[in-house]
Amino acid sequence: LGSDAEVFGTILAGYPASGMRLTWQHAEGLTGIKVGDDYNYVPPDALQRTGIIKTQYPHLEGIWSWGDKFDQVLLLVRNPRHAL
């Protein structure tokens, strides 16, 4: 996104095997915004550049480093009935 864009920050947090790839592909297709990834590298201005970041839940390092930079979180979880 450009520097003049108003960004409403969203994190897509997915539990393992919950269909995260399909979710972020749909998010990109519907919004036209490239979804960023927090794996291995997140620049300090990630929110200003993407607006949407995907991550895993629970996070591998067990930390929440976003503070209050995002306005909403979408937690994607498999149907527990099918996961057992």
PyMOL Python script that loads the backbone (N, CA, C, O; Angstrom):
from pymol import cmd

cmd.read_pdbstr("""\
ATOM      1  N   LEU A   1       0.828  -1.176   0.000  1.00  0.00           N
ATOM      2  CA  LEU A   1       0.000   0.000   0.000  1.00  0.00           C
ATOM      3  C   LEU A   1       0.871   1.237   0.000  1.00  0.00           C
ATOM      4  O   LEU A   1       2.012   1.211   0.463  1.00  0.00           O
ATOM      5  N   GLY A   2       0.330   2.305  -0.517  1.00  0.00           N
ATOM      6  CA  GLY A   2       1.063   3.551  -0.531  1.00  0.00           C
ATOM      7  C   GLY A   2       1.071   4.218   0.826  1.00  0.00           C
ATOM      8  O   GLY A   2       0.337   3.822   1.732  1.00  0.00           O
ATOM      9  N   SER A   3       1.908   5.234   0.961  1.00  0.00           N
ATOM     10  CA  SER A   3       2.017   5.912   2.249  1.00  0.00           C
ATOM     11  C   SER A   3       0.779   6.732   2.581  1.00  0.00           C
ATOM     12  O   SER A   3       0.580   7.095   3.740  1.00  0.00           O
ATOM     13  N   ASP A   4      -0.055   7.032   1.593  1.00  0.00           N
ATOM     14  CA  ASP A   4      -1.264   7.821   1.840  1.00  0.00           C
ATOM     15  C   ASP A   4      -2.496   6.959   2.133  1.00  0.00           C
ATOM     16  O   ASP A   4      -3.577   7.491   2.382  1.00  0.00           O
ATOM     17  N   ALA A   5      -2.338   5.635   2.104  1.00  0.00           N
ATOM     18  CA  ALA A   5      -3.470   4.729   2.323  1.00  0.00           C
ATOM     19  C   ALA A   5      -3.811   4.623   3.799  1.00  0.00           C
ATOM     20  O   ALA A   5      -2.918   4.582   4.646  1.00  0.00           O
ATOM     21  N   GLU A   6      -5.106   4.578   4.111  1.00  0.00           N
ATOM     22  CA  GLU A   6      -5.544   4.322   5.473  1.00  0.00           C
ATOM     23  C   GLU A   6      -5.561   2.811   5.681  1.00  0.00           C
ATOM     24  O   GLU A   6      -6.228   2.083   4.946  1.00  0.00           O
ATOM     25  N   VAL A   7      -4.829   2.352   6.679  1.00  0.00           N
ATOM     26  CA  VAL A   7      -4.670   0.919   6.896  1.00  0.00           C
ATOM     27  C   VAL A   7      -5.438   0.500   8.146  1.00  0.00           C
ATOM     28  O   VAL A   7      -5.277   1.086   9.216  1.00  0.00           O
ATOM     29  N   PHE A   8      -6.271  -0.520   7.989  1.00  0.00           N
ATOM     30  CA  PHE A   8      -6.974  -1.137   9.106  1.00  0.00           C
ATOM     31  C   PHE A   8      -6.295  -2.478   9.322  1.00  0.00           C
ATOM     32  O   PHE A   8      -6.590  -3.441   8.614  1.00  0.00           O
ATOM     33  N   GLY A   9      -5.388  -2.553  10.291  1.00  0.00           N
ATOM     34  CA  GLY A   9      -4.536  -3.721  10.462  1.00  0.00           C
ATOM     35  C   GLY A   9      -5.280  -4.976  10.865  1.00  0.00           C
ATOM     36  O   GLY A   9      -6.115  -4.957  11.770  1.00  0.00           O
ATOM     37  N   THR A  10      -4.967  -6.080  10.176  1.00  0.00           N
ATOM     38  CA  THR A  10      -5.601  -7.366  10.454  1.00  0.00           C
ATOM     39  C   THR A  10      -4.540  -8.451  10.512  1.00  0.00           C
ATOM     40  O   THR A  10      -3.662  -8.513   9.651  1.00  0.00           O
ATOM     41  N   ILE A  11      -4.617  -9.297  11.512  1.00  0.00           N
ATOM     42  CA  ILE A  11      -3.759 -10.478  11.590  1.00  0.00           C
ATOM     43  C   ILE A  11      -4.611 -11.694  11.289  1.00  0.00           C
ATOM     44  O   ILE A  11      -5.685 -11.864  11.867  1.00  0.00           O
ATOM     45  N   LEU A  12      -4.139 -12.541  10.389  1.00  0.00           N
ATOM     46  CA  LEU A  12      -4.766 -13.831  10.119  1.00  0.00           C
ATOM     47  C   LEU A  12      -3.942 -14.867  10.869  1.00  0.00           C
ATOM     48  O   LEU A  12      -2.836 -15.200  10.444  1.00  0.00           O
ATOM     49  N   ALA A  13      -4.458 -15.374  11.966  1.00  0.00           N
ATOM     50  CA  ALA A  13      -3.761 -16.372  12.776  1.00  0.00           C
ATOM     51  C   ALA A  13      -4.425 -17.723  12.556  1.00  0.00           C
ATOM     52  O   ALA A  13      -5.625 -17.880  12.779  1.00  0.00           O
ATOM     53  N   GLY A  14      -3.640 -18.687  12.119  1.00  0.00           N
ATOM     54  CA  GLY A  14      -4.213 -19.990  11.816  1.00  0.00           C
ATOM     55  C   GLY A  14      -3.615 -21.097  12.645  1.00  0.00           C
ATOM     56  O   GLY A  14      -2.396 -21.201  12.781  1.00  0.00           O
ATOM     57  N   TYR A  15      -4.482 -21.925  13.202  1.00  0.00           N
ATOM     58  CA  TYR A  15      -4.048 -23.118  13.900  1.00  0.00           C
ATOM     59  C   TYR A  15      -3.536 -24.101  12.843  1.00  0.00           C
ATOM     60  O   TYR A  15      -4.076 -24.133  11.737  1.00  0.00           O
ATOM     61  N   PRO A  16      -2.508 -24.905  13.153  1.00  0.00           N
ATOM     62  CA  PRO A  16      -1.968 -25.831  12.151  1.00  0.00           C
ATOM     63  C   PRO A  16      -3.047 -26.696  11.495  1.00  0.00           C
ATOM     64  O   PRO A  16      -3.948 -27.200  12.166  1.00  0.00           O
ATOM     65  N   ALA A  17      -2.942 -26.856  10.188  1.00  0.00           N
ATOM     66  CA  ALA A  17      -3.852 -27.666   9.367  1.00  0.00           C
ATOM     67  C   ALA A  17      -5.275 -27.121   9.358  1.00  0.00           C
ATOM     68  O   ALA A  17      -6.236 -27.885   9.264  1.00  0.00           O
ATOM     69  N   SER A  18      -5.409 -25.801   9.454  1.00  0.00           N
ATOM     70  CA  SER A  18      -6.748 -25.218   9.498  1.00  0.00           C
ATOM     71  C   SER A  18      -7.182 -24.596   8.172  1.00  0.00           C
ATOM     72  O   SER A  18      -8.306 -24.106   8.070  1.00  0.00           O
ATOM     73  N   GLY A  19      -6.326 -24.605   7.163  1.00  0.00           N
ATOM     74  CA  GLY A  19      -6.690 -24.040   5.878  1.00  0.00           C
ATOM     75  C   GLY A  19      -6.226 -22.606   5.706  1.00  0.00           C
ATOM     76  O   GLY A  19      -6.894 -21.819   5.035  1.00  0.00           O
ATOM     77  N   MET A  20      -5.097 -22.252   6.297  1.00  0.00           N
ATOM     78  CA  MET A  20      -4.603 -20.875   6.235  1.00  0.00           C
ATOM     79  C   MET A  20      -4.277 -20.445   4.808  1.00  0.00           C
ATOM     80  O   MET A  20      -4.552 -19.305   4.433  1.00  0.00           O
ATOM     81  N   ARG A  21      -3.699 -21.335   4.010  1.00  0.00           N
ATOM     82  CA  ARG A  21      -3.333 -20.960   2.645  1.00  0.00           C
ATOM     83  C   ARG A  21      -4.557 -20.497   1.857  1.00  0.00           C
ATOM     84  O   ARG A  21      -4.506 -19.466   1.187  1.00  0.00           O
ATOM     85  N   LEU A  22      -5.629 -21.233   1.929  1.00  0.00           N
ATOM     86  CA  LEU A  22      -6.851 -20.854   1.226  1.00  0.00           C
ATOM     87  C   LEU A  22      -7.395 -19.523   1.757  1.00  0.00           C
ATOM     88  O   LEU A  22      -7.880 -18.692   0.989  1.00  0.00           O
ATOM     89  N   THR A  23      -7.310 -19.333   3.068  1.00  0.00           N
ATOM     90  CA  THR A  23      -7.817 -18.106   3.679  1.00  0.00           C
ATOM     91  C   THR A  23      -7.046 -16.893   3.198  1.00  0.00           C
ATOM     92  O   THR A  23      -7.657 -15.900   2.801  1.00  0.00           O
ATOM     93  N   TRP A  24      -5.700 -16.943   3.221  1.00  0.00           N
ATOM     94  CA  TRP A  24      -4.951 -15.759   2.789  1.00  0.00           C
ATOM     95  C   TRP A  24      -5.045 -15.545   1.286  1.00  0.00           C
ATOM     96  O   TRP A  24      -4.975 -14.406   0.825  1.00  0.00           O
ATOM     97  N   GLN A  25      -5.201 -16.609   0.516  1.00  0.00           N
ATOM     98  CA  GLN A  25      -5.391 -16.427  -0.926  1.00  0.00           C
ATOM     99  C   GLN A  25      -6.722 -15.729  -1.209  1.00  0.00           C
ATOM    100  O   GLN A  25      -6.798 -14.865  -2.083  1.00  0.00           O
ATOM    101  N   HIS A  26      -7.762 -16.100  -0.477  1.00  0.00           N
ATOM    102  CA  HIS A  26      -9.053 -15.422  -0.638  1.00  0.00           C
ATOM    103  C   HIS A  26      -8.975 -13.971  -0.166  1.00  0.00           C
ATOM    104  O   HIS A  26      -9.546 -13.080  -0.795  1.00  0.00           O
ATOM    105  N   ALA A  27      -8.263 -13.734   0.948  1.00  0.00           N
ATOM    106  CA  ALA A  27      -8.116 -12.363   1.456  1.00  0.00           C
ATOM    107  C   ALA A  27      -7.412 -11.490   0.429  1.00  0.00           C
ATOM    108  O   ALA A  27      -7.818 -10.348   0.210  1.00  0.00           O
ATOM    109  N   GLU A  28      -6.363 -12.007  -0.204  1.00  0.00           N
ATOM    110  CA  GLU A  28      -5.671 -11.245  -1.250  1.00  0.00           C
ATOM    111  C   GLU A  28      -6.576 -10.998  -2.441  1.00  0.00           C
ATOM    112  O   GLU A  28      -6.615  -9.893  -2.983  1.00  0.00           O
ATOM    113  N   GLY A  29      -7.305 -12.031  -2.849  1.00  0.00           N
ATOM    114  CA  GLY A  29      -8.181 -11.902  -4.009  1.00  0.00           C
ATOM    115  C   GLY A  29      -9.334 -10.939  -3.784  1.00  0.00           C
ATOM    116  O   GLY A  29      -9.698 -10.187  -4.688  1.00  0.00           O
ATOM    117  N   LEU A  30      -9.911 -10.951  -2.591  1.00  0.00           N
ATOM    118  CA  LEU A  30     -11.061 -10.088  -2.310  1.00  0.00           C
ATOM    119  C   LEU A  30     -10.676  -8.645  -2.043  1.00  0.00           C
ATOM    120  O   LEU A  30     -11.419  -7.728  -2.396  1.00  0.00           O
ATOM    121  N   THR A  31      -9.509  -8.431  -1.414  1.00  0.00           N
ATOM    122  CA  THR A  31      -9.124  -7.067  -1.042  1.00  0.00           C
ATOM    123  C   THR A  31      -8.151  -6.424  -2.020  1.00  0.00           C
ATOM    124  O   THR A  31      -8.065  -5.198  -2.089  1.00  0.00           O
ATOM    125  N   GLY A  32      -7.417  -7.235  -2.778  1.00  0.00           N
ATOM    126  CA  GLY A  32      -6.390  -6.689  -3.658  1.00  0.00           C
ATOM    127  C   GLY A  32      -5.140  -6.281  -2.902  1.00  0.00           C
ATOM    128  O   GLY A  32      -4.274  -5.610  -3.464  1.00  0.00           O
ATOM    129  N   ILE A  33      -5.024  -6.676  -1.624  1.00  0.00           N
ATOM    130  CA  ILE A  33      -3.877  -6.340  -0.783  1.00  0.00           C
ATOM    131  C   ILE A  33      -3.042  -7.593  -0.590  1.00  0.00           C
ATOM    132  O   ILE A  33      -3.571  -8.640  -0.217  1.00  0.00           O
ATOM    133  N   LYS A  34      -1.731  -7.497  -0.841  1.00  0.00           N
ATOM    134  CA  LYS A  34      -0.845  -8.638  -0.630  1.00  0.00           C
ATOM    135  C   LYS A  34      -0.739  -8.913   0.868  1.00  0.00           C
ATOM    136  O   LYS A  34      -0.491  -8.003   1.660  1.00  0.00           O
ATOM    137  N   VAL A  35      -0.927 -10.165   1.244  1.00  0.00           N
ATOM    138  CA  VAL A  35      -0.861 -10.581   2.649  1.00  0.00           C
ATOM    139  C   VAL A  35       0.603 -10.822   3.010  1.00  0.00           C
ATOM    140  O   VAL A  35       1.300 -11.584   2.339  1.00  0.00           O
ATOM    141  N   GLY A  36       1.060 -10.164   4.078  1.00  0.00           N
ATOM    142  CA  GLY A  36       2.424 -10.348   4.553  1.00  0.00           C
ATOM    143  C   GLY A  36       2.531 -11.568   5.445  1.00  0.00           C
ATOM    144  O   GLY A  36       1.521 -12.129   5.869  1.00  0.00           O
ATOM    145  N   ASP A  37       3.766 -11.980   5.730  1.00  0.00           N
ATOM    146  CA  ASP A  37       4.004 -13.152   6.560  1.00  0.00           C
ATOM    147  C   ASP A  37       4.982 -12.796   7.664  1.00  0.00           C
ATOM    148  O   ASP A  37       5.954 -12.083   7.415  1.00  0.00           O
ATOM    149  N   ASP A  38       4.748 -13.272   8.870  1.00  0.00           N
ATOM    150  CA  ASP A  38       5.663 -12.968   9.968  1.00  0.00           C
ATOM    151  C   ASP A  38       6.761 -14.000  10.109  1.00  0.00           C
ATOM    152  O   ASP A  38       7.592 -13.877  11.008  1.00  0.00           O
ATOM    153  N   TYR A  39       6.800 -15.014   9.256  1.00  0.00           N
ATOM    154  CA  TYR A  39       7.794 -16.077   9.376  1.00  0.00           C
ATOM    155  C   TYR A  39       9.181 -15.552   9.030  1.00  0.00           C
ATOM    156  O   TYR A  39       9.409 -15.067   7.922  1.00  0.00           O
ATOM    157  N   ASN A  40      10.088 -15.650   9.964  1.00  0.00           N
ATOM    158  CA  ASN A  40      11.494 -15.366   9.791  1.00  0.00           C
ATOM    159  C   ASN A  40      11.833 -13.885   9.614  1.00  0.00           C
ATOM    160  O   ASN A  40      12.924 -13.473  10.008  1.00  0.00           O
ATOM    161  N   TYR A  41      10.959 -13.080   9.046  1.00  0.00           N
ATOM    162  CA  TYR A  41      11.309 -11.682   8.815  1.00  0.00           C
ATOM    163  C   TYR A  41      10.062 -10.820   8.755  1.00  0.00           C
ATOM    164  O   TYR A  41       9.164 -11.070   7.952  1.00  0.00           O
ATOM    165  N   VAL A  42      10.010  -9.827   9.585  1.00  0.00           N
ATOM    166  CA  VAL A  42       8.937  -8.844   9.524  1.00  0.00           C
ATOM    167  C   VAL A  42       9.576  -7.466   9.654  1.00  0.00           C
ATOM    168  O   VAL A  42      10.103  -7.128  10.714  1.00  0.00           O
ATOM    169  N   PRO A  43       9.537  -6.671   8.592  1.00  0.00           N
ATOM    170  CA  PRO A  43      10.104  -5.332   8.694  1.00  0.00           C
ATOM    171  C   PRO A  43       9.290  -4.477   9.663  1.00  0.00           C
ATOM    172  O   PRO A  43       8.103  -4.734   9.862  1.00  0.00           O
ATOM    173  N   PRO A  44       9.918  -3.458  10.271  1.00  0.00           N
ATOM    174  CA  PRO A  44       9.202  -2.624  11.237  1.00  0.00           C
ATOM    175  C   PRO A  44       7.980  -1.922  10.643  1.00  0.00           C
ATOM    176  O   PRO A  44       7.035  -1.609  11.367  1.00  0.00           O
ATOM    177  N   ASP A  45       7.994  -1.677   9.346  1.00  0.00           N
ATOM    178  CA  ASP A  45       6.867  -0.982   8.715  1.00  0.00           C
ATOM    179  C   ASP A  45       5.912  -1.947   8.016  1.00  0.00           C
ATOM    180  O   ASP A  45       5.235  -1.563   7.062  1.00  0.00           O
ATOM    181  N   ALA A  46       5.854  -3.207   8.486  1.00  0.00           N
ATOM    182  CA  ALA A  46       5.014  -4.215   7.827  1.00  0.00           C
ATOM    183  C   ALA A  46       3.555  -3.801   7.769  1.00  0.00           C
ATOM    184  O   ALA A  46       2.892  -4.004   6.752  1.00  0.00           O
ATOM    185  N   LEU A  47       3.050  -3.227   8.844  1.00  0.00           N
ATOM    186  CA  LEU A  47       1.648  -2.810   8.859  1.00  0.00           C
ATOM    187  C   LEU A  47       1.388  -1.727   7.825  1.00  0.00           C
ATOM    188  O   LEU A  47       0.363  -1.753   7.143  1.00  0.00           O
ATOM    189  N   GLN A  48       2.305  -0.774   7.702  1.00  0.00           N
ATOM    190  CA  GLN A  48       2.100   0.292   6.729  1.00  0.00           C
ATOM    191  C   GLN A  48       2.163  -0.229   5.301  1.00  0.00           C
ATOM    192  O   GLN A  48       1.549   0.350   4.405  1.00  0.00           O
ATOM    193  N   ARG A  49       2.898  -1.319   5.078  1.00  0.00           N
ATOM    194  CA  ARG A  49       3.063  -1.803   3.720  1.00  0.00           C
ATOM    195  C   ARG A  49       2.001  -2.803   3.291  1.00  0.00           C
ATOM    196  O   ARG A  49       1.680  -2.886   2.105  1.00  0.00           O
ATOM    197  N   THR A  50       1.446  -3.569   4.235  1.00  0.00           N
ATOM    198  CA  THR A  50       0.500  -4.595   3.823  1.00  0.00           C
ATOM    199  C   THR A  50      -0.892  -4.416   4.403  1.00  0.00           C
ATOM    200  O   THR A  50      -1.878  -4.476   3.668  1.00  0.00           O
ATOM    201  N   GLY A  51      -0.989  -4.201   5.695  1.00  0.00           N
ATOM    202  CA  GLY A  51      -2.296  -4.102   6.335  1.00  0.00           C
ATOM    203  C   GLY A  51      -2.823  -5.438   6.813  1.00  0.00           C
ATOM    204  O   GLY A  51      -3.635  -5.493   7.737  1.00  0.00           O
ATOM    205  N   ILE A  52      -2.359  -6.539   6.179  1.00  0.00           N
ATOM    206  CA  ILE A  52      -2.780  -7.887   6.578  1.00  0.00           C
ATOM    207  C   ILE A  52      -1.520  -8.736   6.744  1.00  0.00           C
ATOM    208  O   ILE A  52      -0.691  -8.812   5.838  1.00  0.00           O
ATOM    209  N   ILE A  53      -1.386  -9.368   7.898  1.00  0.00           N
ATOM    210  CA  ILE A  53      -0.245 -10.242   8.169  1.00  0.00           C
ATOM    211  C   ILE A  53      -0.777 -11.605   8.568  1.00  0.00           C
ATOM    212  O   ILE A  53      -1.745 -11.694   9.323  1.00  0.00           O
ATOM    213  N   LYS A  54      -0.152 -12.682   8.065  1.00  0.00           N
ATOM    214  CA  LYS A  54      -0.557 -14.022   8.476  1.00  0.00           C
ATOM    215  C   LYS A  54       0.492 -14.591   9.423  1.00  0.00           C
ATOM    216  O   LYS A  54       1.683 -14.307   9.300  1.00  0.00           O
ATOM    217  N   THR A  55       0.027 -15.393  10.360  1.00  0.00           N
ATOM    218  CA  THR A  55       0.908 -16.009  11.336  1.00  0.00           C
ATOM    219  C   THR A  55       0.317 -17.349  11.766  1.00  0.00           C
ATOM    220  O   THR A  55      -0.804 -17.689  11.389  1.00  0.00           O
ATOM    221  N   GLN A  56       1.065 -18.094  12.543  1.00  0.00           N
ATOM    222  CA  GLN A  56       0.586 -19.360  13.086  1.00  0.00           C
ATOM    223  C   GLN A  56       0.179 -19.162  14.533  1.00  0.00           C
ATOM    224  O   GLN A  56       0.774 -18.350  15.241  1.00  0.00           O
ATOM    225  N   TYR A  57      -0.822 -19.889  14.975  1.00  0.00           N
ATOM    226  CA  TYR A  57      -1.213 -19.877  16.376  1.00  0.00           C
ATOM    227  C   TYR A  57      -1.268 -21.316  16.864  1.00  0.00           C
ATOM    228  O   TYR A  57      -1.907 -22.128  16.195  1.00  0.00           O
ATOM    229  N   PRO A  58      -0.674 -21.682  17.931  1.00  0.00           N
ATOM    230  CA  PRO A  58       0.189 -20.856  18.767  1.00  0.00           C
ATOM    231  C   PRO A  58       1.502 -20.557  18.042  1.00  0.00           C
ATOM    232  O   PRO A  58       2.008 -21.394  17.293  1.00  0.00           O
ATOM    233  N   HIS A  59       2.047 -19.364  18.267  1.00  0.00           N
ATOM    234  CA  HIS A  59       3.267 -18.932  17.603  1.00  0.00           C
ATOM    235  C   HIS A  59       4.424 -19.817  18.050  1.00  0.00           C
ATOM    236  O   HIS A  59       4.504 -20.203  19.217  1.00  0.00           O
ATOM    237  N   LEU A  60       5.316 -20.135  17.124  1.00  0.00           N
ATOM    238  CA  LEU A  60       6.419 -21.045  17.433  1.00  0.00           C
ATOM    239  C   LEU A  60       7.297 -20.531  18.569  1.00  0.00           C
ATOM    240  O   LEU A  60       7.800 -21.316  19.373  1.00  0.00           O
ATOM    241  N   GLU A  61       7.480 -19.213  18.636  1.00  0.00           N
ATOM    242  CA  GLU A  61       8.333 -18.646  19.677  1.00  0.00           C
ATOM    243  C   GLU A  61       7.537 -18.281  20.932  1.00  0.00           C
ATOM    244  O   GLU A  61       8.123 -17.942  21.960  1.00  0.00           O
ATOM    245  N   GLY A  62       6.219 -18.348  20.853  1.00  0.00           N
ATOM    246  CA  GLY A  62       5.386 -18.081  22.015  1.00  0.00           C
ATOM    247  C   GLY A  62       5.327 -16.627  22.432  1.00  0.00           C
ATOM    248  O   GLY A  62       5.087 -16.323  23.601  1.00  0.00           O
ATOM    249  N   ILE A  63       5.546 -15.716  21.479  1.00  0.00           N
ATOM    250  CA  ILE A  63       5.532 -14.298  21.813  1.00  0.00           C
ATOM    251  C   ILE A  63       4.506 -13.554  20.967  1.00  0.00           C
ATOM    252  O   ILE A  63       4.154 -13.983  19.869  1.00  0.00           O
ATOM    253  N   TRP A  64       4.038 -12.440  21.498  1.00  0.00           N
ATOM    254  CA  TRP A  64       3.145 -11.548  20.747  1.00  0.00           C
ATOM    255  C   TRP A  64       3.903 -10.238  20.605  1.00  0.00           C
ATOM    256  O   TRP A  64       3.954  -9.444  21.545  1.00  0.00           O
ATOM    257  N   SER A  65       4.487 -10.009  19.450  1.00  0.00           N
ATOM    258  CA  SER A  65       5.351  -8.844  19.269  1.00  0.00           C
ATOM    259  C   SER A  65       4.651  -7.685  18.568  1.00  0.00           C
ATOM    260  O   SER A  65       5.295  -6.696  18.217  1.00  0.00           O
ATOM    261  N   TRP A  66       3.356  -7.792  18.364  1.00  0.00           N
ATOM    262  CA  TRP A  66       2.647  -6.768  17.594  1.00  0.00           C
ATOM    263  C   TRP A  66       2.158  -5.612  18.447  1.00  0.00           C
ATOM    264  O   TRP A  66       1.853  -4.541  17.922  1.00  0.00           O
ATOM    265  N   GLY A  67       2.079  -5.811  19.749  1.00  0.00           N
ATOM    266  CA  GLY A  67       1.587  -4.737  20.610  1.00  0.00           C
ATOM    267  C   GLY A  67       0.167  -4.353  20.232  1.00  0.00           C
ATOM    268  O   GLY A  67      -0.698  -5.221  20.114  1.00  0.00           O
ATOM    269  N   ASP A  68      -0.081  -3.072  20.043  1.00  0.00           N
ATOM    270  CA  ASP A  68      -1.417  -2.603  19.656  1.00  0.00           C
ATOM    271  C   ASP A  68      -1.442  -2.076  18.234  1.00  0.00           C
ATOM    272  O   ASP A  68      -2.234  -1.189  17.914  1.00  0.00           O
ATOM    273  N   LYS A  69      -0.576  -2.615  17.371  1.00  0.00           N
ATOM    274  CA  LYS A  69      -0.474  -2.130  15.991  1.00  0.00           C
ATOM    275  C   LYS A  69      -1.605  -2.616  15.087  1.00  0.00           C
ATOM    276  O   LYS A  69      -1.812  -2.058  14.010  1.00  0.00           O
ATOM    277  N   PHE A  70      -2.330  -3.634  15.502  1.00  0.00           N
ATOM    278  CA  PHE A  70      -3.391  -4.186  14.668  1.00  0.00           C
ATOM    279  C   PHE A  70      -4.748  -3.971  15.317  1.00  0.00           C
ATOM    280  O   PHE A  70      -4.868  -3.941  16.542  1.00  0.00           O
ATOM    281  N   ASP A  71      -5.758  -3.824  14.487  1.00  0.00           N
ATOM    282  CA  ASP A  71      -7.101  -3.536  14.973  1.00  0.00           C
ATOM    283  C   ASP A  71      -7.946  -4.783  15.186  1.00  0.00           C
ATOM    284  O   ASP A  71      -8.889  -4.764  15.977  1.00  0.00           O
ATOM    285  N   GLN A  72      -7.619  -5.866  14.490  1.00  0.00           N
ATOM    286  CA  GLN A  72      -8.438  -7.067  14.614  1.00  0.00           C
ATOM    287  C   GLN A  72      -7.611  -8.310  14.300  1.00  0.00           C
ATOM    288  O   GLN A  72      -6.591  -8.242  13.614  1.00  0.00           O
ATOM    289  N   VAL A  73      -8.073  -9.443  14.818  1.00  0.00           N
ATOM    290  CA  VAL A  73      -7.433 -10.730  14.578  1.00  0.00           C
ATOM    291  C   VAL A  73      -8.490 -11.707  14.103  1.00  0.00           C
ATOM    292  O   VAL A  73      -9.574 -11.792  14.680  1.00  0.00           O
ATOM    293  N   LEU A  74      -8.173 -12.440  13.060  1.00  0.00           N
ATOM    294  CA  LEU A  74      -9.042 -13.507  12.589  1.00  0.00           C
ATOM    295  C   LEU A  74      -8.339 -14.810  12.943  1.00  0.00           C
ATOM    296  O   LEU A  74      -7.272 -15.098  12.402  1.00  0.00           O
ATOM    297  N   LEU A  75      -8.917 -15.600  13.840  1.00  0.00           N
ATOM    298  CA  LEU A  75      -8.326 -16.870  14.264  1.00  0.00           C
ATOM    299  C   LEU A  75      -9.025 -17.996  13.526  1.00  0.00           C
ATOM    300  O   LEU A  75     -10.229 -18.202  13.678  1.00  0.00           O
ATOM    301  N   LEU A  76      -8.268 -18.711  12.736  1.00  0.00           N
ATOM    302  CA  LEU A  76      -8.806 -19.794  11.927  1.00  0.00           C
ATOM    303  C   LEU A  76      -8.501 -21.118  12.620  1.00  0.00           C
ATOM    304  O   LEU A  76      -7.336 -21.450  12.840  1.00  0.00           O
ATOM    305  N   VAL A  77      -9.545 -21.878  12.966  1.00  0.00           N
ATOM    306  CA  VAL A  77      -9.392 -23.134  13.698  1.00  0.00           C
ATOM    307  C   VAL A  77     -10.147 -24.221  12.956  1.00  0.00           C
ATOM    308  O   VAL A  77     -11.248 -23.999  12.452  1.00  0.00           O
ATOM    309  N   ARG A  78      -9.550 -25.386  12.895  1.00  0.00           N
ATOM    310  CA  ARG A  78     -10.240 -26.538  12.316  1.00  0.00           C
ATOM    311  C   ARG A  78     -11.423 -26.931  13.158  1.00  0.00           C
ATOM    312  O   ARG A  78     -11.470 -26.637  14.352  1.00  0.00           O
ATOM    313  N   ASN A  79     -12.371 -27.588  12.551  1.00  0.00           N
ATOM    314  CA  ASN A  79     -13.502 -28.119  13.302  1.00  0.00           C
ATOM    315  C   ASN A  79     -12.955 -29.190  14.257  1.00  0.00           C
ATOM    316  O   ASN A  79     -12.420 -30.203  13.805  1.00  0.00           O
ATOM    317  N   PRO A  80     -13.084 -28.975  15.565  1.00  0.00           N
ATOM    318  CA  PRO A  80     -12.522 -29.931  16.514  1.00  0.00           C
ATOM    319  C   PRO A  80     -13.066 -31.345  16.338  1.00  0.00           C
ATOM    320  O   PRO A  80     -12.380 -32.322  16.641  1.00  0.00           O
ATOM    321  N   ARG A  81     -14.280 -31.449  15.856  1.00  0.00           N
ATOM    322  CA  ARG A  81     -14.884 -32.767  15.659  1.00  0.00           C
ATOM    323  C   ARG A  81     -14.108 -33.587  14.624  1.00  0.00           C
ATOM    324  O   ARG A  81     -13.990 -34.806  14.750  1.00  0.00           O
ATOM    325  N   HIS A  82     -13.582 -32.910  13.602  1.00  0.00           N
ATOM    326  CA  HIS A  82     -12.831 -33.613  12.553  1.00  0.00           C
ATOM    327  C   HIS A  82     -11.354 -33.739  12.892  1.00  0.00           C
ATOM    328  O   HIS A  82     -10.655 -34.558  12.295  1.00  0.00           O
ATOM    329  N   ALA A  83     -10.872 -32.956  13.828  1.00  0.00           N
ATOM    330  CA  ALA A  83      -9.456 -32.975  14.185  1.00  0.00           C
ATOM    331  C   ALA A  83      -9.107 -34.073  15.153  1.00  0.00           C
ATOM    332  O   ALA A  83      -7.932 -34.416  15.286  1.00  0.00           O
ATOM    333  N   LEU A  84     -10.085 -34.642  15.840  1.00  0.00           N
ATOM    334  CA  LEU A  84      -9.802 -35.676  16.838  1.00  0.00           C
ATOM    335  C   LEU A  84      -9.592 -37.030  16.221  1.00  0.00           C
ATOM    336  O   LEU A  84      -9.345 -38.002  16.935  1.00  0.00           O
TER     337      LEU A  84
END
""", "prot")
cmd.dss("prot")
cmd.show_as("cartoon", "prot")
cmd.util.cbc("prot")
cmd.orient("prot")
